[in-house]
C-alpha cells in the first residue's frame, strides 16, 4: 500500500440542499434565455411580415396603375373614333370594375386656342381652334398615388362648323372662389338647348363649361344642382348673355351648398315675441341693398337656402330701417348712435347654425274708461321709411277686459301703440324702442 496516496488530502465535497440536484453542462435553456430567443425571433419575423406586406402592396399598386393606364388609353381611343361634331364638351364620368377594384374615369373635353396652355374659361381673347381631351382615372384605396392621366388634341375636320358663330364660356366657383366641377349648365336660345357639366379639378380650366359655335344671338344660362344656391339664395340662378360672331362671351356664377340658420327671437328684457315678426339678414353679397327679409310666425325661425358667405350674416328682428341697430336714415344719420349689431352668425356649406336674435321689449298698460265692449286688440304702427316703404303694423296682444298689461318683445324702432279701431283718450303713445335701452319701455294705452 502506498502510504503517500493514503495520506493525500481529498478535496471537499459540495453538499446540495435536500431535494435538489446539481445541473450538468448538458442542461436545457433557462427562462431568461428562452425569452431572449423568442424576442429576437419576433423581431425578425415582424420585419419579414412588414417587408412581405410592402412588397404585396407595391405589386398591387403597380397592377392598378397598369389597369388605369389601359382604361385611360381605351377612353382616348373611344373619343378618337367618335364623330367629331357629336363629342360633348365638358365633364363626362363613368366607372369600370376590374377584378373587384372600382375605377372612376373622368373625361374633360375643352376647346382651346392652337397654342393655349389653359382652357377657354381662362383665356377668352382668342377663339377656340382645337379640342383638348383629358382623361383621368382614379380608383379606390389609391392612398398617395396620383390618378393616371392621358390627353390628346383633336382638330375639327374642315367644314365641321359654321365660321359665323360665337361661343359661351361659363365658370362656376364656390364660396371660397374655388372652381367646382360636375355642375350642370343649361344654355337655351333660339334653336339651341344644350346642357354640359363643368370640368373637374384635373381639367385645364376647372369649373368650366364651354358652349361652342353658337349662332349670334342672346341666350339664357342656368345652373341647377340639388342643394346648391347662388349668392341671392337662388337654387337655379340664371344670366342672360349675348353671343357675337368670332368671340367668346364669359359668364361667371358663385354657387355652393346651401347653409341654414336656426334662429330664436327673444326680447332684451323678456316679454312675449309677437307673431309674424319679420327677420332681416344682412350681408354685402345681397343685391341691391345688402339685406334680405324673411317672414315667419313664431319665435323660432329656420332660414334655409343661404349662400355660405365667409363673413356670415348679421341678423335683426323687423324690416324697417331703424330695426337695424346700425341703421341710418336717408341723410346717412344713425338712428341709434353708438349702438352696434350683434356679432354675425358664421355659416358653413351644407351645415346648420343656431343662435338668438335679440329685439326690444315694451310694457303695454291698457285701460278702457267706458263699459267693456269685447276684446280689444293692441297694435304697433311704424311709419313708412326708405326700407319699409309702406310702413308696418304688428299685432302685439289682446285684452278681453277693461284693463290689462303685457310685456311684449318687438323690433327696435319708433312705434305708435294703438287699440285697433278705437279712439284714444288724449292721444296714443309713441315710443322709441332702442337697442341702447337699459330696461323695458312703457306705453300706456287709454281709450
Buried (B, 14 or more C-beta within 10 A) or exposed (E): EEEEEEEEEEEEEEEEEEEEEEEEEEEEEEEEEEEEEEEEEEEEEEEEEEEEEEEEEEEEBEEBBEBBBBBBBBBBEEBEEEEBEEBEBBBBEEEBEBEEBEBBBBBBBBBBBEEBEBBBBBBBEBBBBBBBBBBBBBBEEBEEBEBBBBBEEBEBEEEEBEEEBBBBBBBBBBBEEEBBBBBBBBBBBEEBEBBBBBBBEBBBBBBBBBBBBBBEBEBEBBBBBEEBBBBEBBBEBBBEBEBEEEBBBBBEBBBBBBBBBBBBBBBBBEBBBBEEBBBBBBBEBBEEEEBBBBEBEEBEBEBEBBBBBEEBBBBBBBBBBBBBBBBBEEEEEBBBEEBEBBEBBBBBBEEBBEBEBBBBBBBBBBBBEEEEEEEBBBBBBBBEBEBBEEEBBBEBBBBEEBEBBBBBBBBBBBBBBBBEEBEBEEEBBEBBBBBEBEEBBBBBBBB
